[in-house]
């Protein structure tokens, strides 16, 4: 899975529904700013060495696992914009029962799920499988992307980021 898109090709955030923070304004503390700095380094527009499409699948998988409406809408739109086939993104929750994902993607998705769910018993095995396919730097980037997404899904849940209808 390759993509020639760069961060500049992505432009502004995808257009979709508006969101209302139903619990609190995240700008009341510096934490939102810190999360934005993390996103600049490991979010969808960051320039990393790991395949852009794979990283976007990992972002989308975290959003599915934690279910974050904001993140699901945003990262599904970004996946489409960078060339992830819609049928592949739609098939992501059942990746284990699929022959459409490469061994590298399968190792990264398993690692993503283990890190997101804090699977302490299986995590060493998941990490070792990832090492079969990726360099230490790539693993560090994959981990940072997953951790960043877990921060954002939890922040959006805490602030109550609720999609509002765009239909009249």
C-alpha positions in Angstrom: 0.0 0.0 0.0 1.8 3.2 -1.1 0.7 6.8 -1.3 2.4 9.7 -3.0 0.4 12.2 -0.9 2.2 14.6 1.3 1.0 16.7 4.2 0.6 19.7 1.9 -1.7 17.7 -0.3 -4.2 17.2 2.5 -5.1 20.8 2.9 -7.4 21.9 5.8 -9.3 19.3 7.9 -12.0 17.5 6.0 -15.4 19.1 5.9 -18.2 17.3 7.7 -20.6 17.8 10.5 -20.0 20.4 13.1 -19.2 19.3 16.7 -20.4 20.7 20.0 -18.5 20.2 23.2 -21.3 19.1 25.6 -19.1 18.7 28.7 -16.4 21.3 28.8 -14.3 23.6 26.6 -10.9 21.9 26.1 -9.1 25.2 25.9 -9.7 25.9 29.6 -6.4 24.2 30.4 -3.1 23.9 28.5 -3.7 20.2 27.9 -5.5 20.8 24.6 -2.5 22.7 23.3 -0.2 19.9 24.3 -2.4 17.4 22.5 -2.3 19.7 19.4 1.5 19.7 19.6 1.4 15.8 19.6 -0.9 15.8 16.7 1.4 18.1 14.7 4.1 15.5 15.2 2.1 12.2 14.9 -1.3 13.2 13.4 -2.5 12.6 9.9 -0.5 15.5 8.4 2.8 14.5 10.0 5.6 13.4 7.8 6.8 10.0 9.1 8.8 7.2 7.6 6.0 4.6 8.0 3.6 4.2 5.1 1.0 6.9 5.3 -2.0 4.7 4.5 -1.0 2.1 7.1 -0.7 4.9 9.8 -4.2 6.2 8.8 -5.6 2.7 9.1 -4.2 2.6 12.7 -5.7 6.0 13.5 -9.0 4.8 12.3 -8.8 1.5 14.2 -8.1 3.4 17.5 -11.1 5.6 16.8 -13.2 2.4 16.2 -12.0 0.7 19.4 -12.6 3.7 21.6 -15.5 4.8 19.7 -14.9 8.5 19.2 -17.4 10.1 16.8 -15.1 13.1 16.0 -12.1 10.8 15.3 -14.2 8.3 13.2 -15.5 11.0 11.0 -12.2 12.9 10.7 -10.0 9.8 10.0 -12.5 8.1 7.6 -12.4 11.3 5.6 -8.6 11.6 5.7 -8.3 7.9 4.7 -10.4 8.6 1.6 -8.4 11.7 0.8 -5.0 10.0 0.9 -6.1 7.0 -1.2 -7.1 4.3 1.3 -9.9 2.4 -0.6 -13.2 2.9 1.1 -13.9 -0.9 1.0 -10.6 -1.5 3.0 -11.5 1.1 5.6 -15.0 -0.3 5.9 -13.5 -3.8 6.3 -11.1 -2.7 9.1 -13.1 -4.0 12.1 -12.9 -7.5 10.7 -9.3 -7.5 9.6 -8.5 -10.7 11.4 -11.0 -12.6 9.1 -9.6 -11.1 5.9 -6.9 -11.8 3.3 -6.9 -8.2 2.2 -4.2 -7.0 4.8 -0.5 -7.7 4.3 1.5 -9.4 7.1 3.0 -6.0 8.0 -0.5 -4.4 8.2 -1.8 -7.4 10.3 1.2 -7.1 12.7 0.6 -3.3 13.1 -3.2 -3.7 13.6 -2.7 -6.4 16.3 -0.1 -4.2 18.0 -2.5 -1.3 17.8 -5.3 -3.3 19.4 -3.0 -4.6 22.1 -1.6 -1.1 23.0 -5.1 0.5 22.9 -6.6 -2.2 25.1 -3.6 -2.5 27.5 -3.2 -6.2 26.7 -0.2 -6.7 29.1 0.0 -10.5 28.6 0.1 -10.5 24.8 1.9 -7.2 24.3 5.5 -8.7 24.3 4.4 -11.2 21.6 2.7 -8.4 19.6 5.8 -6.2 19.8 8.1 -9.1 18.7 5.8 -9.7 15.7 6.0 -6.0 14.8 9.8 -6.3 15.0 9.7 -8.9 12.2 8.4 -6.2 9.8 9.5 -2.8 11.0 12.7 -1.0 12.1 13.0 0.3 15.7 12.3 3.8 14.4 9.2 2.7 12.5 8.0 0.9 15.7 8.5 4.0 17.7 6.5 6.0 15.1 3.7 3.4 15.1 3.6 3.5 18.9 3.5 7.3 18.9 0.7 7.4 16.4 -1.4 5.0 18.4 -0.7 6.7 21.7 -1.5 10.1 20.1 -4.8 8.7 18.9 -5.6 7.2 22.3 -5.0 10.7 23.8 -7.3 12.3 21.2 -10.1 9.8 21.5 -10.2 10.2 25.3 -10.0 14.0 25.1 -12.9 14.1 22.7 -14.9 11.7 24.9 -14.1 13.8 28.0 -15.1 17.1 26.4 -18.2 15.6 24.9 -17.4 16.3 21.2 -20.8 15.5 19.8 -21.6 15.6 16.0 -24.5 17.8 15.2 -26.9 17.2 12.3 -26.2 19.0 9.1 -29.7 18.1 7.8 -32.6 20.5 8.0 
